[in-house]
């Protein structure tokens, strides 16, 4: 089990999201819930930024797996 973390500092507030790999869709749902909550300072732009970061991390990991597989004939 691998635990990932995304964080965002916005003014005096800090938003930290910890999740297990494979549960990215649940984190994106949490972003949407926070962004749609008018009492939260976390907005849709913040959700987009963190979603993008999550996607880039996944892309990097997939590239590493593909490179390893190519190098080891798998």
N, C-alpha and C positions, 0 to 999 in steps of 0.2 A: 504494500500500500504506500503510495507516494502522496504526500500532502503538498499542495501548491498554495501560494499566497499572492494576492494582488492587493495593493494598497494605494490610497489616494489621499493626499493632504490638501485640504481646501480651507484656507484661512486657519482658524483655530481648531477645526475638526479634522479627524483622521478616520477614514473608512478603510477597514481591513477585512478582506474576504479570504478565508481559508477553506480549502475544499480538496477532496480526493480526486485524483485523475479519473476521468470517466463521468464526472458529475458536473461538467461544465454547463450543461443546459440548466441545471438548478441554480447555478450562480447567475447566469444571465436572467433567469426569472427573478432572482433577488434584486438584480440591478433595476429591472423594470418596475418592481414593486416600490423600491425606494424612490425612483425617479418620478413615479406617478403620485407619490405621497406629498401633498402640498406643505406638510409640516417639515419635510426633510430638505436640507440644502443640497442634497445629491440630486442632480438634474439629468436630463437626457443626454447632454453633452458628456457628462461624467460617465454615464453608462456606455456611451459609444467609445470613449477613450479606453476604458477598461476592457470592453469586449474586443476591441482591436488588439490590445496588448495580449489578451488571452489567445487570440487567433494567431498572432505572430509567434508566440511561444509554441503553440501546437505545430505550426508550420516548420519551425526550426527543429523540433523533435522528430518530425516525420522525415525531414531532409537528412538528419543524422542517421536514422534507421535505414533509409534508402542507401545512403553512402556506405554504411557498414555492410549491408547485404550485398551490394555490388562488389565491394572489396573482398568479401569472403565467399563469393560465388553462390549466394543464396537467393 
